[in-house]
Amino acid sequence: MPQGDKSSYTDKQKRQAEHIEDSYKEKGVSQDEAEERAWRTVNKQSGGGKKSGSGRKD
């Protein structure tokens, strides 16, 4: 499964994903699965990457 472009995420979101990924790897989860779970967690917590557009509620 190809990974999406992470350029729309803030530095904070990228750091969070990295820490979450490290935690999963320490628990014995594979690299690919750990990365996927980490980004799913960040998306769930923050609603995804940076958004643009007038009238958008943040």
C-alpha distance matrix in Angstrom:
0.0 3.9 6.5 9.4 12.9 15.0 18.3 19.5 19.8 23.1 24.0 24.9 21.5 19.8 22.4 21.9 18.2 19.2 21.9 19.9 17.3 20.3 21.8 19.0 19.0 22.8 22.3 20.5 16.9 14.4 13.3 9.5 10.8 13.6 11.9 9.9 13.3 15.3 13.8 14.1 17.6 18.6 17.6 19.6 22.5 22.8 21.4 18.8 19.7 23.0 24.4 27.1 29.7 33.2 33.8 30.6 31.3 29.8
3.9 0.0 3.8 6.5 9.6 12.0 15.1 16.6 17.3 20.7 21.6 22.9 19.7 17.8 20.8 20.8 17.2 18.1 21.2 19.8 17.2 20.2 22.2 19.8 19.7 23.5 23.7 22.0 18.5 15.9 13.9 10.5 12.4 14.5 11.9 10.5 14.2 15.2 13.2 14.3 17.8 17.9 16.9 19.6 22.2 21.9 20.4 17.4 17.6 20.7 22.1 24.6 27.4 31.0 32.0 28.9 29.8 28.2
6.5 3.8 0.0 3.8 6.8 8.6 11.9 13.4 13.7 17.0 17.9 19.2 16.0 14.1 17.1 17.2 13.7 14.8 18.0 16.8 14.5 17.6 19.7 17.8 17.9 21.6 22.1 20.9 17.5 15.2 12.7 9.6 11.4 12.6 9.4 8.3 12.0 12.3 10.0 11.7 14.9 14.6 13.9 16.9 19.1 18.6 17.5 14.3 14.3 17.5 19.3 22.1 25.0 28.6 29.6 26.3 27.1 25.2
9.4 6.5 3.8 0.0 3.8 6.2 9.2 10.2 11.1 14.7 16.2 17.7 14.6 13.2 16.7 16.8 13.8 15.4 18.7 17.7 16.0 19.3 21.3 19.8 20.4 24.0 24.5 23.8 20.3 18.5 15.9 13.0 14.3 15.0 11.5 10.3 13.5 13.2 10.1 11.7 14.9 13.8 12.5 15.8 17.9 16.7 15.3 11.8 11.3 14.2 15.8 18.4 21.3 25.0 26.1 22.9 24.0 22.3
12.9 9.6 6.8 3.8 0.0 3.8 5.7 7.4 9.0 12.4 13.9 16.0 13.4 11.8 15.5 16.4 13.8 15.2 18.7 18.3 17.0 20.0 22.3 21.4 21.8 25.2 26.2 25.7 22.5 20.7 17.7 15.3 17.0 17.0 13.2 12.8 15.7 14.6 11.4 13.7 16.3 14.3 13.3 17.0 18.4 16.6 15.5 11.8 10.1 12.3 14.2 16.5 19.7 23.3 24.9 21.9 23.1 21.3
15.0 12.0 8.6 6.2 3.8 0.0 3.8 5.5 5.7 8.9 10.2 12.2 9.7 8.1 11.9 12.9 10.7 12.2 15.6 15.6 14.7 17.5 19.8 19.4 20.1 23.1 24.4 24.4 21.4 20.0 16.9 15.1 16.5 15.7 11.9 12.1 14.4 12.5 9.4 12.3 14.1 11.6 11.4 15.1 15.9 14.0 13.7 9.9 7.9 10.3 13.1 15.7 19.2 22.7 24.0 20.8 21.6 19.2
18.3 15.1 11.9 9.2 5.7 3.8 0.0 3.8 5.5 7.9 9.4 12.3 10.7 9.4 13.0 14.6 13.3 14.4 17.8 18.3 17.7 20.2 22.6 22.7 23.2 26.1 27.6 27.7 24.9 23.6 20.2 18.7 20.3 19.2 15.5 15.9 18.0 15.8 12.8 15.6 17.1 14.1 13.8 17.5 17.8 15.3 15.0 11.4 8.3 9.2 12.0 13.9 17.5 20.9 22.8 19.9 21.1 18.8
19.5 16.6 13.4 10.2 7.4 5.5 3.8 0.0 3.8 6.7 9.6 11.7 9.9 9.9 13.6 14.4 13.6 15.6 18.5 18.6 18.7 21.4 23.4 23.4 24.6 27.3 28.5 28.9 26.0 25.1 22.1 20.4 21.3 20.2 16.7 16.5 18.1 15.9 12.6 14.7 16.0 12.8 11.8 15.4 15.6 12.6 12.0 8.6 5.0 5.5 8.2 10.4 14.1 17.4 19.1 16.1 17.3 15.1
19.8 17.3 13.7 11.1 9.0 5.7 5.5 3.8 0.0 3.8 6.6 8.1 6.0 6.6 10.0 10.7 10.3 12.5 15.0 15.3 15.8 18.4 20.1 20.5 21.9 24.3 25.6 26.4 23.7 23.2 20.3 19.0 19.5 17.9 14.6 14.8 15.8 13.2 10.3 12.7 13.2 9.7 9.7 13.2 12.8 10.1 10.5 7.3 4.3 5.8 9.4 12.3 16.0 19.0 20.1 16.8 17.1 14.3
23.1 20.7 17.0 14.7 12.4 8.9 7.9 6.7 3.8 0.0 3.8 5.3 5.2 6.3 8.7 9.9 10.8 12.5 14.5 15.5 16.5 18.6 20.3 21.3 22.7 24.7 26.2 27.4 25.1 24.9 22.0 21.3 21.8 19.6 16.6 17.4 17.8 14.6 12.5 15.0 14.6 10.9 11.7 14.7 13.3 10.5 12.0 9.6 6.9 6.9 10.7 13.2 16.9 19.4 20.4 17.3 17.2 14.0
24.0 21.6 17.9 16.2 13.9 10.2 9.4 9.6 6.6 3.8 0.0 3.8 5.5 5.1 6.2 8.6 9.9 10.6 12.4 14.3 15.2 16.6 18.6 20.1 21.1 22.8 24.8 26.0 24.1 23.9 20.8 20.8 21.5 18.9 16.1 17.7 18.1 14.5 13.2 16.3 15.5 12.0 13.8 16.6 14.9 12.8 14.9 12.6 10.3 10.7 14.4 16.9 20.5 23.0 24.0 21.0 20.7 17.2
24.9 22.9 19.2 17.7 16.0 12.2 12.3 11.7 8.1 5.3 3.8 0.0 3.8 5.4 5.1 6.2 8.7 9.9 10.7 12.3 14.1 15.5 16.8 18.6 20.1 21.4 23.1 24.9 23.1 23.5 20.8 21.0 21.0 18.2 15.9 17.3 16.9 13.2 12.5 15.0 13.5 10.0 12.4 14.6 12.2 10.6 13.4 12.0 10.7 11.4 15.0 17.8 21.3 23.4 23.8 20.6 19.6 15.9
21.5 19.7 16.0 14.6 13.4 9.7 10.7 9.9 6.0 5.2 5.5 3.8 0.0 3.8 5.5 5.0 6.2 8.6 10.0 10.5 12.1 14.3 15.4 16.6 18.3 20.1 21.4 22.9 20.8 21.1 18.5 18.1 18.0 15.5 13.0 13.9 13.6 10.2 8.8 11.3 10.2 6.6 8.8 11.3 9.7 8.2 10.6 8.8 8.1 9.9 13.4 16.7 20.2 22.6 22.9 19.4 18.6 15.1
19.8 17.8 14.1 13.2 11.8 8.1 9.4 9.9 6.6 6.3 5.1 5.4 3.8 0.0 3.8 5.4 5.2 6.2 8.8 9.9 10.4 12.4 14.4 15.5 16.5 18.5 20.3 21.3 19.2 19.0 16.0 15.9 16.5 13.9 11.1 12.8 13.2 9.7 8.6 12.0 11.5 8.5 10.8 13.7 12.7 11.6 13.5 11.0 9.8 11.9 15.5 18.6 22.3 25.0 25.7 22.3 21.8 18.5
22.4 20.8 17.1 16.7 15.5 11.9 13.0 13.6 10.0 8.7 6.2 5.1 5.5 3.8 0.0 3.8 5.4 5.0 6.3 8.6 9.8 10.7 12.5 14.4 15.4 16.7 18.8 20.3 18.8 19.1 16.3 17.1 17.4 14.2 12.2 14.5 14.2 10.4 10.7 13.9 12.4 9.9 13.0 15.3 13.6 13.1 15.7 13.9 13.1 14.9 18.5 21.6 25.2 27.7 28.1 24.7 23.8 20.2
21.9 20.8 17.2 16.8 16.4 12.9 14.6 14.4 10.7 9.9 8.6 6.2 5.0 5.4 3.8 0.0 3.8 5.4 5.2 6.2 8.5 10.0 10.8 12.5 14.3 15.6 17.0 18.9 17.3 18.2 16.0 16.5 16.0 12.8 11.3 13.0 11.9 8.1 8.9 11.3 9.2 7.0 10.6 12.2 10.3 10.6 13.5 12.4 12.7 14.9 18.2 21.6 25.0 27.3 27.3 23.8 22.5 18.9
18.2 17.2 13.7 13.8 13.8 10.7 13.3 13.6 10.3 10.8 9.9 8.7 6.2 5.2 5.4 3.8 0.0 3.8 5.5 5.1 5.9 8.5 9.9 10.6 12.2 14.3 15.5 16.8 14.6 15.0 12.7 12.8 12.5 9.5 7.6 9.4 8.8 5.0 5.7 8.8 7.7 6.2 9.4 11.5 10.8 11.3 13.4 11.6 12.1 15.0 18.2 21.7 25.2 27.9 28.0 24.4 23.4 20.1
19.2 18.1 14.8 15.4 15.2 12.2 14.4 15.6 12.5 12.5 10.6 9.9 8.6 6.2 5.0 5.4 3.8 0.0 3.8 5.5 5.1 6.2 8.7 10.0 10.5 12.4 14.5 15.6 14.0 14.1 11.4 12.5 12.9 9.5 8.0 10.9 10.8 7.3 8.8 12.1 11.1 10.0 13.2 15.2 14.5 15.0 17.1 15.1 15.1 17.7 21.2 24.5 28.1 30.8 31.2 27.6 26.8 23.4
21.9 21.2 18.0 18.7 18.7 15.6 17.8 18.5 15.0 14.5 12.4 10.7 10.0 8.8 6.3 5.2 5.5 3.8 0.0 3.8 5.4 5.1 6.3 8.8 9.9 10.7 12.8 14.7 13.8 14.9 12.9 14.5 14.1 10.4 10.1 12.8 11.5 8.2 10.7 13.2 11.2 10.6 14.3 15.5 14.2 15.3 18.0 16.8 17.2 19.8 23.1 26.5 30.0 32.4 32.5 28.9 27.6 24.0
19.9 19.8 16.8 17.7 18.3 15.6 18.3 18.6 15.3 15.5 14.3 12.3 10.5 9.9 8.6 6.2 5.1 5.5 3.8 0.0 3.8 5.4 5.1 6.4 8.8 10.0 11.0 13.0 11.5 13.0 11.7 12.8 11.5 7.9 8.3 10.2 8.2 5.3 8.5 10.2 8.2 8.7 12.2 12.9 12.2 14.0 16.3 15.4 16.6 19.6 22.6 26.3 29.6 32.0 31.8 28.1 26.7 23.4
17.3 17.2 14.5 16.0 17.0 14.7 17.7 18.7 15.8 16.5 15.2 14.1 12.1 10.4 9.8 8.5 5.9 5.1 5.4 3.8 0.0 3.8 5.4 5.2 6.3 8.7 10.0 10.9 9.1 9.8 8.0 9.4 8.8 5.0 5.4 8.3 7.4 5.1 8.3 10.6 9.8 10.5 13.5 14.8 14.8 16.3 18.0 16.5 17.5 20.7 23.7 27.3 30.7 33.5 33.5 29.8 28.8 25.6
20.3 20.2 17.6 19.3 20.0 17.5 20.2 21.4 18.4 18.6 16.6 15.5 14.3 12.4 10.7 10.0 8.5 6.2 5.1 5.4 3.8 0.0 3.8 5.5 5.1 6.2 8.8 10.0 9.5 10.5 9.1 11.6 11.3 7.6 8.7 11.9 10.9 8.8 12.1 14.3 13.1 13.7 16.9 18.0 17.6 19.1 21.3 19.8 20.5 23.5 26.7 30.2 33.7 36.4 36.5 32.8 31.6 28.3
21.8 22.2 19.7 21.3 22.3 19.8 22.6 23.4 20.1 20.3 18.6 16.8 15.4 14.4 12.5 10.8 9.9 8.7 6.3 5.1 5.4 3.8 0.0 3.8 5.5 5.2 6.5 9.1 9.0 11.3 11.0 13.3 11.9 8.3 10.4 12.7 10.6 9.1 12.8 14.2 12.3 13.6 17.0 17.2 16.7 18.9 21.2 20.4 21.7 24.7 27.7 31.4 34.7 37.1 36.8 33.1 31.6 28.3
19.0 19.8 17.8 19.8 21.4 19.4 22.7 23.4 20.5 21.3 20.1 18.6 16.6 15.5 14.4 12.5 10.6 10.0 8.8 6.4 5.2 5.5 3.8 0.0 3.8 5.4 5.1 6.7 5.5 8.1 8.6 10.5 8.5 5.4 8.5 10.3 8.2 8.1 11.8 12.6 11.6 13.6 16.4 16.6 16.9 19.3 21.0 20.1 21.7 25.0 27.8 31.5 34.7 37.4 37.0 33.3 32.0 28.9
19.0 19.7 17.9 20.4 21.8 20.1 23.2 24.6 21.9 22.7 21.1 20.1 18.3 16.5 15.4 14.3 12.2 10.5 9.9 8.8 6.3 5.1 5.5 3.8 0.0 3.8 5.3 5.1 4.9 6.4 6.6 9.6 8.9 6.1 9.0 11.6 10.7 10.4 13.8 15.3 14.7 16.3 19.1 19.8 20.1 22.2 23.8 22.4 23.6 26.9 29.8 33.4 36.8 39.6 39.6 35.8 34.7 31.7
22.8 23.5 21.6 24.0 25.2 23.1 26.1 27.3 24.3 24.7 22.8 21.4 20.1 18.5 16.7 15.6 14.3 12.4 10.7 10.0 8.7 6.2 5.2 5.4 3.8 0.0 3.8 5.4 7.3 9.6 10.3 13.4 12.4 9.6 12.5 15.0 13.5 13.0 16.6 17.9 16.7 18.3 21.4 21.7 21.6 23.9 25.9 24.9 26.1 29.2 32.3 35.9 39.3 41.9 41.7 37.9 36.6 33.3
22.3 23.7 22.1 24.5 26.2 24.4 27.6 28.5 25.6 26.2 24.8 23.1 21.4 20.3 18.8 17.0 15.5 14.5 12.8 11.0 10.0 8.8 6.5 5.1 5.3 3.8 0.0 3.8 5.8 9.2 11.1 13.6 11.6 9.5 13.0 14.7 12.7 13.1 16.8 17.3 16.1 18.5 21.2 21.0 21.2 23.9 25.7 25.0 26.7 30.1 32.9 36.6 39.7 42.3 41.9 38.1 36.6 33.6
20.5 22.0 20.9 23.8 25.7 24.4 27.7 28.9 26.4 27.4 26.0 24.9 22.9 21.3 20.3 18.9 16.8 15.6 14.7 13.0 10.9 10.0 9.1 6.7 5.1 5.4 3.8 0.0 3.8 6.4 9.1 11.7 10.2 9.0 12.6 14.3 13.1 14.0 17.4 18.0 17.7 20.0 22.4 22.6 23.3 25.8 27.1 26.1 27.7 31.1 33.9 37.5 40.7 43.5 43.3 39.5 38.3 35.4
16.9 18.5 17.5 20.3 22.5 21.4 24.9 26.0 23.7 25.1 24.1 23.1 20.8 19.2 18.8 17.3 14.6 14.0 13.8 11.5 9.1 9.5 9.0 5.5 4.9 7.3 5.8 3.8 0.0 3.8 6.6 8.4 6.4 5.8 9.5 10.7 9.8 11.3 14.3 14.8 15.0 17.4 19.4 19.8 20.9 23.2 24.2 23.0 24.7 28.3 30.9 34.5 37.6 40.5 40.3 36.6 35.6 32.8
14.4 15.9 15.2 18.5 20.7 20.0 23.6 25.1 23.2 24.9 23.9 23.5 21.1 19.0 19.1 18.2 15.0 14.1 14.9 13.0 9.8 10.5 11.3 8.1 6.4 9.6 9.2 6.4 3.8 0.0 3.8 5.6 5.3 5.9 8.6 10.0 10.5 12.0 14.4 15.3 16.2 18.3 20.0 20.9 22.3 24.2 24.9 23.1 24.4 28.0 30.6 34.1 37.3 40.4 40.5 36.8 36.2 33.5
13.3 13.9 12.7 15.9 17.7 16.9 20.2 22.1 20.3 22.0 20.8 20.8 18.5 16.0 16.3 16.0 12.7 11.4 12.9 11.7 8.0 9.1 11.0 8.6 6.6 10.3 11.1 9.1 6.6 3.8 0.0 3.8 5.6 5.2 6.2 8.7 10.0 10.5 12.5 14.3 15.4 16.7 18.5 20.1 21.2 22.6 23.3 21.1 21.9 25.4 28.2 31.5 34.9 38.1 38.5 34.8 34.4 31.6
9.5 10.5 9.6 13.0 15.3 15.1 18.7 20.4 19.0 21.3 20.8 21.0 18.1 15.9 17.1 16.5 12.8 12.5 14.5 12.8 9.4 11.6 13.3 10.5 9.6 13.4 13.6 11.7 8.4 5.6 3.8 0.0 3.8 5.5 5.3 6.2 8.7 9.9 11.0 12.4 14.3 15.7 16.7 18.5 20.2 21.4 21.5 19.2 20.2 23.7 26.2 29.5 32.7 36.0 36.4 32.8 32.6 30.1
10.8 12.4 11.4 14.3 17.0 16.5 20.3 21.3 19.5 21.8 21.5 21.0 18.0 16.5 17.4 16.0 12.5 12.9 14.1 11.5 8.8 11.3 11.9 8.5 8.9 12.4 11.6 10.2 6.4 5.3 5.6 3.8 0.0 3.8 5.5 5.1 6.1 8.5 10.1 10.5 12.2 14.3 15.4 16.4 18.3 20.0 20.2 18.5 20.1 23.9 26.1 29.6 32.7 35.7 35.8 32.1 31.6 29.1
13.6 14.5 12.6 15.0 17.0 15.7 19.2 20.2 17.9 19.6 18.9 18.2 15.5 13.9 14.2 12.8 9.5 9.5 10.4 7.9 5.0 7.6 8.3 5.4 6.1 9.6 9.5 9.0 5.8 5.9 5.2 5.5 3.8 0.0 3.8 5.5 5.2 6.0 8.7 9.9 10.5 12.3 14.3 15.3 16.5 18.3 19.1 17.5 19.0 22.6 25.2 28.8 32.0 34.9 34.9 31.2 30.4 27.7
11.9 11.9 9.4 11.5 13.2 11.9 15.5 16.7 14.6 16.6 16.1 15.9 13.0 11.1 12.2 11.3 7.6 8.0 10.1 8.3 5.4 8.7 10.4 8.5 9.0 12.5 13.0 12.6 9.5 8.6 6.2 5.3 5.5 3.8 0.0 3.8 5.5 5.1 6.3 8.6 9.9 10.7 12.3 14.3 15.5 16.5 17.1 15.0 15.9 19.5 22.2 25.6 28.9 32.0 32.3 28.6 28.2 25.5
9.9 10.5 8.3 10.3 12.8 12.1 15.9 16.5 14.8 17.4 17.7 17.3 13.9 12.8 14.5 13.0 9.4 10.9 12.8 10.2 8.3 11.9 12.7 10.3 11.6 15.0 14.7 14.3 10.7 10.0 8.7 6.2 5.1 5.5 3.8 0.0 3.8 5.5 5.4 6.2 8.7 10.1 10.7 12.3 14.4 15.6 15.5 13.5 15.1 18.9 21.0 24.5 27.6 30.6 30.7 27.1 26.7 24.3
13.3 14.2 12.0 13.5 15.7 14.4 18.0 18.1 15.8 17.8 18.1 16.9 13.6 13.2 14.2 11.9 8.8 10.8 11.5 8.2 7.4 10.9 10.6 8.2 10.7 13.5 12.7 13.1 9.8 10.5 10.0 8.7 6.1 5.2 5.5 3.8 0.0 3.8 5.6 5.0 6.1 8.7 9.9 10.5 12.3 14.3 14.7 13.6 15.8 19.5 21.6 25.3 28.3 31.0 30.7 27.0 26.1 23.6
15.3 15.2 12.3 13.2 14.6 12.5 15.8 15.9 13.2 14.6 14.5 13.2 10.2 9.7 10.4 8.1 5.0 7.3 8.2 5.3 5.1 8.8 9.1 8.1 10.4 13.0 13.1 14.0 11.3 12.0 10.5 9.9 8.5 6.0 5.1 5.5 3.8 0.0 3.8 5.5 5.1 6.3 8.7 9.9 10.7 12.3 13.4 12.1 13.8 17.3 19.9 23.6 26.8 29.5 29.3 25.6 24.6 21.7
13.8 13.2 10.0 10.1 11.4 9.4 12.8 12.6 10.3 12.5 13.2 12.5 8.8 8.6 10.7 8.9 5.7 8.8 10.7 8.5 8.3 12.1 12.8 11.8 13.8 16.6 16.8 17.4 14.3 14.4 12.5 11.0 10.1 8.7 6.3 5.4 5.6 3.8 0.0 3.8 5.3 5.0 6.1 8.5 9.8 10.4 10.8 8.8 10.4 14.1 16.5 20.2 23.3 26.2 26.2 22.5 21.9 19.3
14.1 14.3 11.7 11.7 13.7 12.3 15.6 14.7 12.7 15.0 16.3 15.0 11.3 12.0 13.9 11.3 8.8 12.1 13.2 10.2 10.6 14.3 14.2 12.6 15.3 17.9 17.3 18.0 14.8 15.3 14.3 12.4 10.5 9.9 8.6 6.2 5.0 5.5 3.8 0.0 3.8 5.5 5.1 6.1 8.7 10.1 9.8 8.9 11.6 15.3 17.1 20.8 23.5 26.2 25.8 22.0 21.2 18.9
17.6 17.8 14.9 14.9 16.3 14.1 17.1 16.0 13.2 14.6 15.5 13.5 10.2 11.5 12.4 9.2 7.7 11.1 11.2 8.2 9.8 13.1 12.3 11.6 14.7 16.7 16.1 17.7 15.0 16.2 15.4 14.3 12.2 10.5 9.9 8.7 6.1 5.1 5.3 3.8 0.0 3.8 5.4 5.1 6.2 8.6 9.6 9.6 12.4 15.7 17.8 21.6 24.3 26.7 25.9 22.2 20.8 18.1
18.6 17.9 14.6 13.8 14.3 11.6 14.1 12.8 9.7 10.9 12.0 10.0 6.6 8.5 9.9 7.0 6.2 10.0 10.6 8.7 10.5 13.7 13.6 13.6 16.3 18.3 18.5 20.0 17.4 18.3 16.7 15.7 14.3 12.3 10.7 10.1 8.7 6.3 5.0 5.5 3.8 0.0 3.8 5.5 5.2 6.0 7.6 7.0 9.2 12.3 14.7 18.5 21.5 23.9 23.4 19.7 18.4 15.5
17.6 16.9 13.9 12.5 13.3 11.4 13.8 11.8 9.7 11.7 13.8 12.4 8.8 10.8 13.0 10.6 9.4 13.2 14.3 12.2 13.5 16.9 17.0 16.4 19.1 21.4 21.2 22.4 19.4 20.0 18.5 16.7 15.4 14.3 12.3 10.7 9.9 8.7 6.1 5.1 5.4 3.8 0.0 3.8 5.5 5.4 4.9 4.3 7.6 10.9 12.5 16.3 19.0 21.4 20.9 17.2 16.2 13.8
19.6 19.6 16.9 15.8 17.0 15.1 17.5 15.4 13.2 14.7 16.6 14.6 11.3 13.7 15.3 12.2 11.5 15.2 15.5 12.9 14.8 18.0 17.2 16.6 19.8 21.7 21.0 22.6 19.8 20.9 20.1 18.5 16.4 15.3 14.3 12.3 10.5 9.9 8.5 6.1 5.1 5.5 3.8 0.0 3.8 5.8 5.6 7.2 10.8 13.7 14.8 18.5 20.7 22.8 21.6 17.9 16.4 14.2
22.5 22.2 19.1 17.9 18.4 15.9 17.8 15.6 12.8 13.3 14.9 12.2 9.7 12.7 13.6 10.3 10.8 14.5 14.2 12.2 14.8 17.6 16.7 16.9 20.1 21.6 21.2 23.3 20.9 22.3 21.2 20.2 18.3 16.5 15.5 14.4 12.3 10.7 9.8 8.7 6.2 5.2 5.5 3.8 0.0 3.8 6.1 8.1 11.0 13.3 14.8 18.4 20.8 22.5 21.3 17.6 15.6 12.8
22.8 21.9 18.6 16.7 16.6 14.0 15.3 12.6 10.1 10.5 12.8 10.6 8.2 11.6 13.1 10.6 11.3 15.0 15.3 14.0 16.3 19.1 18.9 19.3 22.2 23.9 23.9 25.8 23.2 24.2 22.6 21.4 20.0 18.3 16.5 15.6 14.3 12.3 10.4 10.1 8.6 6.0 5.4 5.8 3.8 0.0 3.8 5.6 7.9 9.6 11.1 14.7 17.3 19.0 18.1 14.5 12.7 9.7
21.4 20.4 17.5 15.3 15.5 13.7 15.0 12.0 10.5 12.0 14.9 13.4 10.6 13.5 15.7 13.5 13.4 17.1 18.0 16.3 18.0 21.3 21.2 21.0 23.8 25.9 25.7 27.1 24.2 24.9 23.3 21.5 20.2 19.1 17.1 15.5 14.7 13.4 10.8 9.8 9.6 7.6 4.9 5.6 6.1 3.8 0.0 3.8 7.0 9.0 9.4 13.0 15.3 17.3 16.3 12.6 11.4 9.3
18.8 17.4 14.3 11.8 11.8 9.9 11.4 8.6 7.3 9.6 12.6 12.0 8.8 11.0 13.9 12.4 11.6 15.1 16.8 15.4 16.5 19.8 20.4 20.1 22.4 24.9 25.0 26.1 23.0 23.1 21.1 19.2 18.5 17.5 15.0 13.5 13.6 12.1 8.8 8.9 9.6 7.0 4.3 7.2 8.1 5.6 3.8 0.0 3.8 6.9 8.2 12.0 14.9 17.5 17.4 13.7 13.4 11.2
19.7 17.6 14.3 11.3 10.1 7.9 8.3 5.0 4.3 6.9 10.3 10.7 8.1 9.8 13.1 12.7 12.1 15.1 17.2 16.6 17.5 20.5 21.7 21.7 23.6 26.1 26.7 27.7 24.7 24.4 21.9 20.2 20.1 19.0 15.9 15.1 15.8 13.8 10.4 11.6 12.4 9.2 7.6 10.8 11.0 7.9 7.0 3.8 0.0 3.8 6.3 9.9 13.3 16.2 16.9 13.4 13.8 11.4
23.0 20.7 17.5 14.2 12.3 10.3 9.2 5.5 5.8 6.9 10.7 11.4 9.9 11.9 14.9 14.9 15.0 17.7 19.8 19.6 20.7 23.5 24.7 25.0 26.9 29.2 30.1 31.1 28.3 28.0 25.4 23.7 23.9 22.6 19.5 18.9 19.5 17.3 14.1 15.3 15.7 12.3 10.9 13.7 13.3 9.6 9.0 6.9 3.8 0.0 3.8 6.8 10.4 13.2 14.3 11.1 11.9 9.6
24.4 22.1 19.3 15.8 14.2 13.1 12.0 8.2 9.4 10.7 14.4 15.0 13.4 15.5 18.5 18.2 18.2 21.2 23.1 22.6 23.7 26.7 27.7 27.8 29.8 32.3 32.9 33.9 30.9 30.6 28.2 26.2 26.1 25.2 22.2 21.0 21.6 19.9 16.5 17.1 17.8 14.7 12.5 14.8 14.8 11.1 9.4 8.2 6.3 3.8 0.0 3.8 7.0 9.9 11.0 7.9 9.5 8.4
27.1 24.6 22.1 18.4 16.5 15.7 13.9 10.4 12.3 13.2 16.9 17.8 16.7 18.6 21.6 21.6 21.7 24.5 26.5 26.3 27.3 30.2 31.4 31.5 33.4 35.9 36.6 37.5 34.5 34.1 31.5 29.5 29.6 28.8 25.6 24.5 25.3 23.6 20.2 20.8 21.6 18.5 16.3 18.5 18.4 14.7 13.0 12.0 9.9 6.8 3.8 0.0 3.8 7.0 9.2 7.3 10.0 9.9
29.7 27.4 25.0 21.3 19.7 19.2 17.5 14.1 16.0 16.9 20.5 21.3 20.2 22.3 25.2 25.0 25.2 28.1 30.0 29.6 30.7 33.7 34.7 34.7 36.8 39.3 39.7 40.7 37.6 37.3 34.9 32.7 32.7 32.0 28.9 27.6 28.3 26.8 23.3 23.5 24.3 21.5 19.0 20.7 20.8 17.3 15.3 14.9 13.3 10.4 7.0 3.8 0.0 3.8 6.5 6.0 9.5 10.8
33.2 31.0 28.6 25.0 23.3 22.7 20.9 17.4 19.0 19.4 23.0 23.4 22.6 25.0 27.7 27.3 27.9 30.8 32.4 32.0 33.5 36.4 37.1 37.4 39.6 41.9 42.3 43.5 40.5 40.4 38.1 36.0 35.7 34.9 32.0 30.6 31.0 29.5 26.2 26.2 26.7 23.9 21.4 22.8 22.5 19.0 17.3 17.5 16.2 13.2 9.9 7.0 3.8 0.0 3.8 5.5 8.8 10.9
33.8 32.0 29.6 26.1 24.9 24.0 22.8 19.1 20.1 20.4 24.0 23.8 22.9 25.7 28.1 27.3 28.0 31.2 32.5 31.8 33.5 36.5 36.8 37.0 39.6 41.7 41.9 43.3 40.3 40.5 38.5 36.4 35.8 34.9 32.3 30.7 30.7 29.3 26.2 25.8 25.9 23.4 20.9 21.6 21.3 18.1 16.3 17.4 16.9 14.3 11.0 9.2 6.5 3.8 0.0 3.8 6.3 9.4
30.6 28.9 26.3 22.9 21.9 20.8 19.9 16.1 16.8 17.3 21.0 20.6 19.4 22.3 24.7 23.8 24.4 27.6 28.9 28.1 29.8 32.8 33.1 33.3 35.8 37.9 38.1 39.5 36.6 36.8 34.8 32.8 32.1 31.2 28.6 27.1 27.0 25.6 22.5 22.0 22.2 19.7 17.2 17.9 17.6 14.5 12.6 13.7 13.4 11.1 7.9 7.3 6.0 5.5 3.8 0.0 3.8 6.3
31.3 29.8 27.1 24.0 23.1 21.6 21.1 17.3 17.1 17.2 20.7 19.6 18.6 21.8 23.8 22.5 23.4 26.8 27.6 26.7 28.8 31.6 31.6 32.0 34.7 36.6 36.6 38.3 35.6 36.2 34.4 32.6 31.6 30.4 28.2 26.7 26.1 24.6 21.9 21.2 20.8 18.4 16.2 16.4 15.6 12.7 11.4 13.4 13.8 11.9 9.5 10.0 9.5 8.8 6.3 3.8 0.0 3.8
29.8 28.2 25.2 22.3 21.3 19.2 18.8 15.1 14.3 14.0 17.2 15.9 15.1 18.5 20.2 18.9 20.1 23.4 24.0 23.4 25.6 28.3 28.3 28.9 31.7 33.3 33.6 35.4 32.8 33.5 31.6 30.1 29.1 27.7 25.5 24.3 23.6 21.7 19.3 18.9 18.1 15.5 13.8 14.2 12.8 9.7 9.3 11.2 11.4 9.6 8.4 9.9 10.8 10.9 9.4 6.3 3.8 0.0
